[in-house]
Amino acid sequence: MDKLKVIESPIAEVMEKVSSVYVPPFQLTKGQPPPIAANGGLSYMAFDRDGDGGAAAATEAALRQTTEGQENAVSEMLEKAPPGPIETKWGIGFRTYSECLEYIRAKDIKAPEGGVALPLRYTIYEQPSYSIVASNAFWRDPTRAAEAKALREEERTIGRWALYFPQVLRDARRMQQYYPGLSPNSAACMDKLGVALAHCDSKCRNFYDAAEVERVYYPEIEKLLLEFFPGATDALVYNHDVFDKDYNGDRTEDQDNKNPGVNANYANIVHNDLNDNSGRVRCRELLTKNLRNFGRQQHYTEEQADAKMSRRFMSINLAKPMETVGQFPFVLCAWPSFADQPYITYYRIYDDRVGETTLFTYRARHEWYWFPQQKPTEVSMLKCYDSVTDGSVSRWSFHSACVDPTAPPDAPCRKNLVVRSFVFF
């Protein structure tokens, strides 16, 4: 069978050909439409070749996409559109932040007390998309130089598939004004909305020192999670990222020594880090392989991991500032406002696996929250995945960084640490 044809085969047919590699069950939340994804939503793990986790099949799909040119049509549409607002099927979007902000002010869009009206950046490309990570051997293969050039051009256009749309942020500390009786500092808030706020007085003194963060801060957050979620049996913090636009030291990432480096840029497009597939895949590879695990080593057999994952588990990201946030705040969207909206899968191709993150298109009804002037003791929490699919709890939040138009020109840029975790019940 032609290799590319396999990717288009019905799910049942493909599953008959699956090797012994772990393939997550295909899941949908009750009431949620199917995702906008390759393979009908089936994980690329189903196309594993000699332990590559489907990376070869995903690479072929990425290359095929460069020749089909669907994304070029979107880019051309944006380039040919006249100056000013662009009509989309979801609402009016803008090429630049400043244009969108001008529109917000001209329309006098108001925010409630503690909130702010501002531009947020959403994709307008409703197709699955691909990125081959920098460490992939593909980029070093001289026989694939022409393909690499085409893919680099493809990835450079991704930023052109997004527009700014007007949104309103609510102050999450005032959650009970919007949901009477619901405290933002509660597991109930996480269950309902996918967002919450915790308190942490950390003993970690140098958040740029990856070894100290792992030794001191990881156990603090694991303890916090177990106290925050009633019924949780254990928690695993497995890696982290540091964000600081103004950092003057060495930013180099060193995965071998568990050092994530220091990010100069903030992810300013609406997204979520996981989805139905990658939530389960990421959990199982941590439990059984310690794959890219900076935290406590795990020693589960495949059978033990399956048993653990047969109960409820969640992926939670926790963001803690090193100092009070002045600019580039971290903003979160509440699950009920997009629970009936399909996500768009964005595939990240490694040598041995294919990660899946998600993008979303704009809706005016999206319910956004922030923690203005977030303090170093305040830890914002967002759900990236929940194994419960019956619709009784939030499955995830999506989030973004943004520019706060009310911040003074000399406001310090966000310096914070984001840790990733799994919580088990």
Beta strands, then each sheet from edge to edge (+ up, - down):
strand 1: 86-87
strand 2: 92-93
strand 3: 116-123
strand 4: 129-132
strand 5: 162-171
strand 6: 195-199
strand 7: 234-244
strand 8: 262-263
strand 9: 271-272
strand 10: 313-321
strand 11: 330-333
strand 12: 344-349
strand 13: 354-359
strand 14: 368-370
strand 15: 378-386
strand 16: 398-401
strand 17: 415-424
sheet 1: 1+ 2-
sheet 2: 3+ 5- 14- 11+ 16-
sheet 3: 4+ 12+ 13- 9+
sheet 4: 6+ 15- 10+ 17- 7+ 8+
end
